[in-house]
Amino acid sequence: MISPSHADTSSCPFNGIQYQQTGDFSELPLLCHYPVKAQYLSKDPDFLSCKNSECKKYVKGRCAVKTCSASLTFHVVNFRTDIEFVLFAGGFATPCILKKLHNKLSFTNPKQPLYGHLSSIDSTAISMRVTWISGDKAPQQLQYGDGQSQTSQVSTFTQNDMCSSLLKSPAKDFGWHDPGFIHSAVMTGLNPSTTYSYTYGSDSSGWSEKISFKTPPAGGTDEVRFLAYGDMGKAPRDPSAEHFIQPGSLSVVKAMADEVSAGNVDSIFHIGDISYATGFLVEWDYFLQLITPVASHVSYMTAIGNHERDYIGTGSVYVTPDSGGECGVPYETYFQMPTPAKDKPWYSIEQGSVHFTVISTEHDWSQNSEQYEWMKNDMTSVDRTRTPWLVFTGHRPMYSSVNGGILKNVDENFVKDVEPLLLENKVDLALWGHVHNYERTCAVYQEECKTLPTKDASGIDTYDNTNYSAPVHAVIGMAGFSLDQFPSKADEWSLVRTTEFGYVRVHATRNALTIEYVNANTRKLEDSFQITR
């Protein structure tokens, strides 16, 4: 499946290097322009047996030449540009286009406003941002509440905004896809912890359906319920081969959507490695469509990860091509967080009894850096009578038993420079992604357990922070990407290690922070613990 239809479908075997530089080593058709999807005809079980055949030539009353037909299904979302289906032979490594199957296909309304998602702009919860995509650059309307309306601010990005090096990046080359126009508007005059509805669009481009949403609780109030995870990405809803498939993402979104629709969620925190588009821009549309059942109803807050930001010669801490040349541009356009400035993707926000400090592990965090000074000032200024819980989040973890492979490039100075800030400011819980599993620590500092949990009357591990000792760390990168296996031996600070797709559910009151790790497939709890004060 090719889009746009005029894309170059010649064979380019060396494009495999561009996939691999992002970390994707799966087999994909190596055309000169990225194919959105591809399937072998054998995906139809009746094709190889030639169940559906037609004789094309008879010799002496017997069929001498016959053809076998196949039927394939492709899941398509509205990414605005026209589509062409082609038949190829020669395998994925050296594909040769045999035939264009029919004329190009166009979306009925390429300007349709789609994929609206919510985010908080501050801790008051009286304003909420909605961001959506359309093929129309003209400003559109966000209508909400009882007849209120806001006009959208419109932005986009171009291929020139992507980055590259001596080795071409996918975003600058065969992975580019026109993103359309990103619309954003802020609803004002809202009340915290209140349900409203909204719709967005225009008479000329069309309107979204009416969507209900709930504002989060204001910072400083007693209670908040949120979900958190990292490393989600997306997966196909058909048997297609695609770039960077994250097999657990569908079940995780389905499980969370059920919780959101039941009214049990105030907000969501996605801690890095968002879509794994990594320079293949059409994948952002598939990801945004995937999260719509959750992100359109509650505040969807994010942190940046290596697959959004890192690229050679662009100022990222890690000199890798992990973003595929995106360098944070699509991420910051689609997910407009309350950050201080462009390419400074760190912020804090308060909801209920929790103060969240959200950092970028991909930008300079060394002592005396701008981000380090911000972290120090932010956490020092927290009023613990207003928000008794301090939750620290970033993508690359300080603690993980998976200390080779994916973690071999985690800078050891990150722990050396930043961990003392967590202890000094009495961080209760640190949440991380990057490693694709779940792991919980003791209350740990400098790789030494300062306190072990005790069991409460229900048998739940409980950390008593009445006499604070150190933060508890949890790696929660199990929301989609293929899971990482643990080594047979673990350090004493590692208490729980699990490899199942899922997410964490957190309930914060003024006296307790309760964390539950939900298995997305069984809906059972794989781990639960609480921190009390």
Secondary structure, DSSP 8 states (H G I E B T S, - for coil): -BSSTTS--SB-GGGHHHHHHTT--S----BSS--S-B--GGGSHHHHTT-SEEEEEEETTEEEEEEE-----------SS-BB-EEEESTTTS-EEEEE-SS-B--S-TT--EEEEEEESSSS-S-EEEEEEES--S--EEEETTTEEEE-EEE---GGGS---SS--TTTTTT-----EEEEEEE-S--TT-EEEEEEEETTTEE---EEEE---BBTSS-EEEEEE-------SSS-B-SS--TTHHHHHHHHHHHHHTT--SEEEEES--S--TT-THHHHHHHHHHHHHHTTSEEEEE--HHHH--TTTT-SS---TTTT-TTHHHHHHS--S-SBTTB--EEEEEBTEEEEE--TTS--STTSHHHHHHHHHHHT--TTT--EEEEEESS-S--S--SGGGTTS-HHHHHHHHHHHHHTT--EEEE-SSSSEEEEEEEETTEEEE--EE-TTS-EEEEGGG----EEEEE--SSS------S---TTEEEEE--SEEEEEEE-SSEEEEEEEETTT--EEEEEEEE-
